[in-house]
Amino acid sequence: MTTLPDLIHQANEACTADGLRVLANILDHADVISRWTIEEAQRLGLPAAFAGHWPQKAELPVEYKVPRYGADASLIWKALEWKVRTGRIDACDPNLIAEALEGEAADDGPRWLDRALADLLFLLAWPARTYALHREIDFTAQRVVDAITSSPSCVLDLNIDAVWPAARHRLLMLDPLLDVPEECPWPTFVELAEATAARIEKGQEMERRIVRKEPVPPEYERFMR
């Protein structure tokens, strides 16, 4: 029986386009991811009251205290790092440590994925067809793959429609005359993954055609200029 870690490994080993397709198939089985997330959270010692609600609810069932940042927050964080790296954890403010770890938990999961998705939506919706854009779509799609394969649990709060307004705003800021739909053209991850994979493969085909000096569609005539 193929397990979630097996599928994650497949996505990591595949090229970007195929990795997206593997992940799209995984996301069709949210119940599998949910069960795996709960089991992994409990294996790591997280409380059961938290395990069944991550990442929709990120707070742990403990009292949260406001950390003391002092006059210069960045220096406070650096001093904290210095104490930890030199083995003086007892001298650290535990609330500061908790605050840093809370941020990392989000940045290595839901926030990482949301940022990558917003960039990918922007690139897919931009009307130009250039080599630089083709490479950037490939690179950004790999960021999406990396975010999900590094933290599969983050897809349990995946909402592409919620990410689309930020991408749409960026598009209209660059060109207010662009015809950008209010609703996301790729509202599910399956649709987004397939559209992205198709664009990556189309760009690779255009590269081969140009090298062979074969004709390309009009929208790709400036592809390598």
C-alpha positions, -999 to 999 in steps of 0.1 A, spaced: 0 0 0 13 34 -10 16 58 20 16 95 22 54 97 28 58 75 -3 38 99 -25 56 129 -10 89 112 -20 75 107 -55 67 144 -58 101 154 -46 119 131 -71 98 141 -101 102 171 -123 82 202 -113 53 195 -136 49 159 -126 55 167 -90 25 191 -91 4 163 -106 14 139 -79 4 164 -53 -29 171 -70 -37 134 -67 -27 135 -30 -50 164 -23 -80 144 -36 -76 124 -4 -78 151 23 -89 125 49 -56 106 44 -37 138 50 -58 146 80 -53 113 97 -16 114 90 -13 149 104 -30 139 136 -8 108 140 23 128 133 14 155 157 7 130 185 39 112 177 58 145 182 41 149 216 16 176 207 -16 176 227 -46 158 211 -67 190 216 -44 207 191 -36 179 167 -71 177 152 -73 214 144 -40 223 128 -34 244 107 -69 259 108 -63 267 145 -27 274 153 -29 282 190 -18 256 215 -40 249 246 -18 269 269 -17 305 283 0 329 258 21 357 273 33 388 256 70 385 251 93 414 262 110 427 230 129 456 246 142 486 227 154 468 196 135 437 185 161 424 160 189 427 186 167 409 212 162 380 187 200 379 179 208 379 216 184 350 221 201 331 192 235 338 208 224 324 241 209 292 226 239 286 203 263 289 232 243 266 254 228 291 278 192 282 273 184 288 310 192 325 305 166 328 277 131 342 281 109 312 274 82 334 259 106 347 233 117 312 224 80 302 221 73 333 199 102 325 176 91 289 172 55 298 167 66 320 137 87 293 123 58 268 125 37 291 103 65 302 80 75 266 72 39 257 65 8 277 57 25 311 51 52 295 29 25 279 8 3 310 6 32 332 -5 42 307 -32 6 302 -44 1 340 -47 32 344 -68 23 315 -90 -12 328 -96 2 362 -105 27 346 -130 1 324 -146 -24 353 -151 2 377 -165 -5 377 -203 31 378 -216 49 347 -229 86 352 -224 115 329 -215 121 347 -182 84 343 -172 86 306 -182 116 301 -160 100 320 -131 68 299 -133 89 267 -131 108 281 -101 77 293 -83 59 260 -90 88 242 -74 83 265 -43 47 252 -41 59 216 -44 86 222 -17 61 238 7 37 210 5 62 182 6 80 198 35 48 203 55 19 182 40 -4 193 69 -5 229 55 -28 218 26 -56 211 52 -61 249 52 -55 254 15 -78 280 0 -68 293 -34 -98 316 -36 -85 334 -5 -50 339 -21 -63 351 -55 -72 387 -44 -35 395 -36 -24 382 -70 -52 401 -88 -42 433 -70 -6 429 -81 -17 424 -117 -39 455 -117 -13 476 -100 11 468 -129 -16 473 -156 -50 487 -146 -63 479 -181 -57 441 -178 -89 420 -180 -84 402 -147 -114 382 -135 -126 387 -99 -129 350 -94 -98 328 -95 -95 310 -129 -80 280 -111 -101 276 -79 -89 241 -70 -54 228 -66 -61 202 -92 -69 229 -118 -40 251 -107 -15 222 -108 -26 211 -143 -26 246 -157 9 252 -143 22 219 -155 8 226 -190 25 261 -190 58 246 -180 56 219 -206 45 244 -233 75 266 -225 98 236 -228 83 228 -261 88 264 -273 125 262 -262 129 231 -284 111 246 -314 133 278 -312 165 257 -310 153 238 -341 143 270 -358 107 258 -361 77 282 -362 60 291 -329 25 304 -321 22 343 -323 20 347 -285 55 330 -282 72 350 -310 91 371 -284 98 341 -262 136 341 -265 142 378 -273 
